[in-house]
Amino acid sequence: MCGIVGFAAAPGRTAPDARIGEAMNAAIVHRGPDDGGVHREDAVLLGMRRLAIIDLGGGHQPMTSADGQRVLVFNGEIYNFRRLRAELQALGHRFRTDSDSEVILVAYEAWGEAAVARLEGMFAFALWDRARSQLLLARDRLGKKPLFLWDGPDGIGFASELKSLLALPGFRREVDAGVLPGYFAFGYVPSPHSIFRDVRKLPAGHYAVWRDGRLREERYWALDFSPTFNGSEAEAVEQLHERLQAAVDDRLVADVPFGAFLSGGLDSSVVVALMAQRMTQPVKTFSIGFKEARYSELSGAKRVADLLGTDHHELVVEPEATELIETLVWHLDEPFADSSALPTFLVSELARPHVKMVLSGDGGDEAFAGYERYLKFLALERLGPLRGAAALGLRAAGAVVPGLFGQRLRRVGQRLGERFPDSYLSGVALSRPDQMLALLGPAGAEGYASLHPLFPAGDTRPMIDRIVDADIRSYLLDDILVKLDRMTMAASIEGRAPLLDHRVVEFAVRLPAHLRVRGGRGKHVLREVARRWLPSDVLDKPKQGFAIPLPEWFRTRLGAMAGDVFASRAFRERGWVQPAVVDGLLAEHRAGRADHAEPLWQVLVLELWARRFVDSD
């Protein structure tokens, strides 16, 4: 696992000095504390920081091909590199190292741009082809590894983390105010945009070629939801088990100690169970919990750890952890309001003294339709023509019922009155349209429009496929995977997600709906696989999630911190949100009259981000 940086010059221009590459590297040293390097020639600057996982002594980067014509910087892991290596050797190619990095270089020599589609794993890389004077940039199928692109006046810059681009000459920290409605709607900046006007993200499943001052993007993979499985449930369970075991086996290839995050939920428990089948030593597992019992999964994690005989480690998070917010803001690069980033960082820190790589259960809810919001949305859709009357009734009831219960009634009534896709997106969103309008003024009228392109008109697929597809290309991409990548890298460990092996995801989304959703619950076939190792009390418990006690914290220490930030002159003059509205939300929340924890967290994170990335040098 690494971080990559670089710049390719436009015709007639030259790349920045190597010292700029060193500065770009220095901003992401946490991604690769083991090694680093910079390659510079007139047309290109390449840099990387390395966290050594495979071929500890032979994987130095930037890596140059044997003939000196190609130079690579690579972030990630290629799980099929040994199979590709054997295929390439059969074609007559030779290798100098045992690293997966060299396999990319040689694969490009053999197959050109088509090599990208042969790679299986998580990756973002830049490959300079000196003979063609072109730079190939690529990102893995589901977007597990990040790659930011900067359209500069003298060429194109790229980096694993946005902060590295700040070191490039000519970079302007000009905030794109147009992405703020998307941020307040969903808690992240939706791809392909970024918080800065001249920076965007290379889309997942794409590669791009920079040549003669132009960037050409190509999509090499797309997820196909066409139903293809016609077998029995027993056959589905067996085939899924085989794919899951293969995905875990691929991710156990490492030359360093490794373990797993364990929440006690279905997804992480399945991953740990599959690891235990293959390992001769107990799996090292790591869990985070809270003093507030309704937010803590420690007892469930301990139950699974005992069942599977793991070497278990756990930590109880105290409210003082809120002091880490500014650290999180730095590592997350953009305004990012998923508060579960905090426990994800802390569990990564907990694991770091023991292991250098962890497996996680991320991805099961999307691929296997596990989120409760899917079922709730489908239930509301079944109301059909009754939706309008139900919406009016619930809003009226919410207007007269005081407190948090009335607030919930109004919100459900509002959802019933919305048209698709907003009727679904409102269940994903962190802020309601009325809150966004109040906070942002006229700009807030955009509502959930930033994700509307994910729901094209004329899409005739089943509704469950349409909303799962949108989640994979938005919530999974820009929230879950960002959190996993940045928080593990912040602790200098690597995170791998077997449930997001593209072969597993492709199999899952092509299953008939009744094998994904059964008896009012998602993940049916995954649950049946897990019954081979886990008892019903583990498999059938309600999903808890990885939330933190934001409502309680905003009424105590975090609320005091937020009050100080919102009272500052910088915040009140910035002009992105309405200070008086924020003051009212905080006062209502601290008095217990309403729960405004989510929008308050969004505003707080945005302002702390602005202080670090806009106001500060």
N, C-alpha and C positions, 0 to 999 in steps of 0.2 A: 504494500500500500504506500502511496506516495502523493506528492503534489507536483503539478507541472505548471510552468509559466513560459511565456515567450512572446515573440513579435516577428512578423514577416513584413518586410518593407515593400512599399509600392514601387513600380518602375521609376528609376531615377533617384530614389531615396535610399538611405542606408539604415540598417538596424541600430538601435541604441548601443552604447558601450556595454561591455561585459559587467561593469559595476552596477548597471541598472538591473541586469539579470540577478546579480547577487542580492540587491535590495528586494526584488520581487520574491526571491527564495526566502529571504529572512522573514518575510511576513507570514510564511507558512511552514516554519521550521517544525512546528508541532506535528505536521502531517508526515514528516520524515526526519526524525532526529538522528538516524543512523548514518546518513551519507547525503551528499549533495554535489551538484556540479553545474557548470554553465558551458555552453558551446556558442561561439559567436563567429559569424562571418558577415560580409557586407550585407547580404540579403536577409539574414535570419539570425535571431537570438533565441536560444533554447535553454531552459533551466529546469531543474527538478530537485526535490528533496525526497529521500528514500527511507521508508520503514521496511527493513529487510524481513521478509517472510519466507521466501523460497530462494535457494542458492545464495546463501548469506554472503559468500565471498566473491561471487561472480556476476552479480547483477548490477554493477555500477552503471549509472546513467549521468548525462546523455550517452547513449550507446551508438557506436558507429559500425556500419556494416563492414565486412571483411575487405571489400574493395574501396571503402572510403566514400562511397557515393550516396549513402543514406544515413541519416542521424535521427534517433528516436528518443523522445521522452514519453513516459508511460505511467499512468496511475491506475492501479487496480490489480486484478488477478485473472488470468486466462485459465479456466479449469480444464480445458481439453488440450493444453499445450503439449502434453506428452504424445497424444494421438496425432496431432498436427506435425510434431517433430518427426515422428516415425514416417509419416506420409511424405514429408519433405526430404527426408534422408533417402527414401526409396526413389525419389526423383533425381537424386544425385547431389543434393545440397549438404553442406557441412556446417557443423556448429562448434563454437569455441567455448560456450558456457552451458550450464544446465538451467538457465533462467527462462521464464516465459516471455521476457522482454525480447530476447533474441529471436524467438519463434515469430513474433510480429514482424521484425525486420526481414527475416527470410521468407515469410509468407507473402509479404508485399513484393519482394523480388520475384517470387514465382507467379503470383496471381494478380498483382497490381491492386487496384481499388476493390476488386472482388474478394480480396482476402478478409475484409472487414466482416462480411457476412458469415465467414467460416469460424470466427472467434466466438467461443462460448464463455461467458463470465461477466464480470463487472469491469468496465474500463472507460477511460478517456485518454486519448493519446494524440501526440503531434509527431508526424514523420516528415522530415525534410528530404526531398528528392533533389539532390544537387544537379543531376543530369537533366532533369526536366524543369528545374527552377520552380518547383511547386511544393506547397505544404499541404499534407493530408491531415485533417482533424477528424476524429471519430469519437462517438459516444455509444455506450452499450444499449441494448434493446429497450430496457425499461427505465434507463436513466439513473442507475444506482450511483454512478460517479458523475460529478458535476463538470461542466466546462463553460466558462463565461467567455464571450467574444466582445472585443471593443473595436468599434469602427473609428479608428484614429485618422487624423489628416495625412499621416505619412505611411499608413499601412494598417495592419490588423494585429491587435494584441489578444492574447488568450491566457487563461489561468484557471486553476482548479478552484480558487477562491477569489472573490471579487476584490478583496483588500490588496492583493498583489498588483492589480492593475493601477492602483493609485500611484505606484512608483514610476509609471511610464511618463516620459516627457509629453506634455500637451494634454494629459488627461484632465477633463473638466468634471468636477463634482456637481453636475447639474441634475438635480432630482427631477424625475419625470412625475409630475403631479397627477398625470393621467392614470397611474397605476394605484393611487391611494384608495379609490373606491373598491378595487379588487382586494387590496390588503384588508380593508375594514370589513369586507364581506366574508372573507375566507381565512384571514390570518396569515397569508403569505402573498408574495407578488407572483401572480400567475405567469407561467411560461407562455411564450418565449421571452417575455419582457423582463427587465430588471428594474431596480429602483433608480438607476442612473440612465439618463436619456440615451446615451450613445453605447450602452452595453446591453447585450441580450444573451440568452442561453442557447447553445446548440441543442436542438430538440433531441429527445431520446430516439434511438433507432435510426439515427442519421449520421452521415459523414459529410464533410465539406472539403472542397479543394480550392486553395488560394493560388491563383496563377495570373500573371500579367495584371495585377491590381484588381482582380475580380474574384468574388467568392461564389462558388457553385455548390449548392446543397443538394444532397441526394438522400432519399429515404430507402434504407436497405431492409427494413423489417416493419411489419404491422401485425397487430394481434387480430386474428380471424375468429369471430364468434360463431361461424357456421357450425351447426350441430353435426358431429361426425361419429359420435359413439352410439352404437346400437345394441350393445350387449346387456347382460343382466347386471343387477346391482353388485352381486358377488364378483363378477368380472371387473367392474369399475373399481371396486375396493382393491382387488389384487393388482390391477394395472397402476393405480395411483400409488400403492405401496412400493412397487418396483421403481417408479419415477422418483418418489421421495427419497428412497434409500440411495439411489444413484446420485441425486442432488447433494445429499449429505456426504456421501463418500467423496465426491469431487471436492467438497469444501473442507474436508479433513486433511487435504494435502498441504503440509506446512512443515518448515524446519524449525519451528519455535513452539513453545507451550501454548495451548489454546483451551478454551472453555465455552460457556454458553450463558446468555442472559435467560433467566427463568422467572416468569411472572406467576406461574401456577395456572395460567390459562391454557386453553387447548393448543394453540399454535406453538408456543415455546415448549410446552410439555411434549408434543410430538417430536419436535426437533431433538430435544434432549434424549428421549427414548430411542430414537434412531441412532444417535451418537453412541449411546450405551451398548447397542448391539455390536458395534464395530471396535470399541476401545477396550484394551486390556486393563486399563486403570480407570478408577472412578472419574466421571466427567466433573470438571470444576464448574460449579454453577454460581450465579450472582443475582441477588434480588434486592430491591429497594422497597421500603414501606414508609408509612407515616404514623405519627402518634394518633391522628384522627382515624379511628377504626374504619369508617366507611370508605376511606380512600386507600386503605392498605390491603395488599394481597400477600403479605408475608406468610400468613398461616397456610394459604393455599400453596404457595411456592415450597414451603417447608414440607408439606404433605407429599408433593410430587418428588421432591429431593429424597425423602426417606424411602418412597416406593422404588425409586430408580437407583438408590444407593450412591448418590453423588457426593462430592466433596463441596459442601454448600457454604456460601458466604452471604451475609445479609447486613443491611444498614437501615436504621430508622432515621428519616429525614426530619430535622427540626426546622421551625420557622426561620431560624437564623440563616438557612440556606438561601433566603431571598437576597442576601448580600452578594450572591453570585450572579445576579442579573446582568451587571455590566460585563462580566466575563463572557456570559452567554451571548450578549449582543455583539461582542467582538468576534466570536467564533462563527456566528450565524450569518455574518456578512450583510444581510438585508433585514429589514423589519420582518420579524417572524414571531407570531403570537401564539403558537402552540406551546402552552406552558409545560407540557410533558417533556419538553427539551431539558428542563431542570433535572428531573429524576434520571433521564437518560444520560446526562452528563455525569451525574453522581454515581450511577451504577457502572459507568465506564471507568471512572476514577477508582471505584472499589475493585474492579477487575485488574487494573493496570499492574499492581505489584506481583500478580500471580500469573498472568498470561499476556500474550502479545496479540492474540487473535480470538474473537468470539463469534459464535453463531447465534442468530436471533430468530424469532418467530414472525418477523414482519412479513406482511403480504398475504396472509391467509384470509383476512376479512374481505379483501378485494377479490381475489381469485375465486374464492368459494362462497361469495355472497353472504358473509357472516355478520355484517353490521346490522344492528337492530333498525337503523333508519331505513334500510331497504324494505323490511317487512312492514314498518309503520306506513311508509309511503304507498306501498302496494295496497295496504288496507284502506287508506284514504281514497285511492283511485277507484276502489270497488264501490264507493258510495255513489259514484256516477252523478245523476241529476240531483241527488239529495245534498250534494256538497254545498250549494248556495245557501239553502235553508239552515244547514248545520253551522255554516260559517257565521251567519247573522246571529243565530242563537248563542253561540259560544262567545262572540264578541260582546253581545249584550250582557251575558252573565258575568263576563270578566270585568265589565265596567262597574258592576255593583258589588262584586266580591272583593274584599280588601286583601292586601298583602301579596305574597308570592304565588298563592294558588290562583288568585285572580289574574296575575301576570301570565301564568301558564295557560289559563283558559283563553285569554286574548290572543296569545301566540298561536295556539292550535286553530282558533277561529280565523286568524289571518292567513295561515297556511291553506286552509280549506278554500279560501277565496281567491287563491292565486292560480294562474295558468301554468301549464308545463312549459319550460323546465323549472320556472321559479318555484312551483309547488314541490319539486324535489330539492332544489338548491337551498330553499329556506330551512330545510332540515339539516343541511351541512353547514350553513353559514354561522358565523359567530355573532353577527350583528343583524338586527332587523332593518328593513328599508326605512322605517321612520327614524330609527336611531342614526342611520347613516346620513339621512337628510339633515337631521338636527346637528350632527357632528361636523359634517363637511359642507353644509350649505348646498347650493345648486349642484355641485359636483356629485353629491350623494344621491342624486336622482338616478344615476346610472344603475344603482341597485346591484343585481347579480349579472349584469350584462357581460362582464369580462369572461364568463365561462359559457355564454350562450353558443359560441362557435362549436362547442363539443356536442351539441344536440342539433344536427342538421335537419332541415325540413325534408320530409319524405322518407325518413328512416323508418322502415317497417319491421325492424327487429322486435322481439319481445321486450317489454319495458324493463325487465330485470337486466337484460343484456345492455340496453342503452345506458342505464344509470351506472352499472358496473364499469363499462367501457369509459365513461366520463370520469369516474373516480380514479381509474388507473392512470389516466392522462392528466389528472389535476391533483387531487388530494394525495394519492400515493406518490406521484412524481415530485410535487413541490412542497409537500409537508413531511410525510413519513420518511421518504428516502433522504431528504435534506437533513432531517433530525438525526437519523442514524449515521449518515456520513459525517456531519460536522461534529457531533458530540463524541463519537468514538475517536475521530481524528484529533479532537481537542485534547483527549487523554492519551494520544499517541498509541492507540490500539486499532486493529482492523476489525470491522464488522462484516459478517457474511450472512446472507439471508437465503437459506435453501428453498423456502416456499416461493421465492421469486425466481427460481430457475425457470428460464423461459419455456422449457419443455413441460414443467409442472403447470405453469400458468396456461399454456396453450391447451393442455389436456383438460384443465378444470373448466375453462370458459366454454368449451365445446360440449360439456356434459348436458344432458337434458335438465331442465329446471328442477324436476322432482328429485334429482340426485344431489342437487345443491341445496335446495330449500325443502324441508319436510317437517310437518308438525309444528309450524310456527317458529322454526329455527333455521338458520343457514348452516353451511358447512357440513351437511349431512354425511357425504361420502368420506370426508376427512375425519369426522367423528367415528365412523365405522372402522376406519383404519386404526385409529387410536385405541379402540377397544381391545386390541391385541395386547396392550401393555398397561392400560390405565383403567381404573374402576369407574363406575357410573357417577360416584359422588364428585369425581374430578371432571368428568366429561360433561355432565349435565348441569353444572352450577351456572348461574347467570353470569354473563360477561360483565366485567367490571371496568376494564379500560385502565389507562395509566394516568388518570387525572391527578392533580394536586389540589390541596385545600385552598384554592384562590378565594372563595367567598369568605372563609374565616380569616385568612391572612390579610385581606383588604380591610377587615374591621379592626385589625391590630397593627402590627409593626409595618406591614407593607402599605397599609392605608396611610400611615404617617409619612412614609417615604414618598408615596405618590403625591400627597398634599404638598410637600416641599417642592417637588419637581414641577407640579402644575402651578405653583405660585411664582415660579421664577420668571424673570423678565424675558429670557430667551424663548420659553414656551409660549408666553402670552403674545409675543410679537412675531412668532414664526408664520402664522397665518394658514396653517394646514387644517386645523380644527378650531371649533368655536370654544374658547376657554370657559365661557359662562356655562355652556352645556356640560362640559366635563366637571366643573365645580358642582353642578347640580347632581350629576350621576354619583359622584363620590360622596356627597352629603347624604343622599338617599340610601346608598349602600351601607355606609357606616352606621346609619340610624336603624338599619334592619328593615326598612320599608320596601326594599326591592333588591333583587340580585343583579347587579351591574358588573360583576367581576370580569366577565369576558371583554366588554368594550373598554373598561378601565385598564385592563392588562394591555390591550392593543395600543391605547394611547400612550401608556407609560413606556412600552417597548419602543414605539416609534420615536418618542422624544429622546430617549437614551441613545437610540441609534443615531439620531441627527447630531447629538452632541459629540459622539465619537467619530462619525464619518464625514460630517459636513462642517461642523464648527471647528474641530480640532485638526491640527496639522500632523 
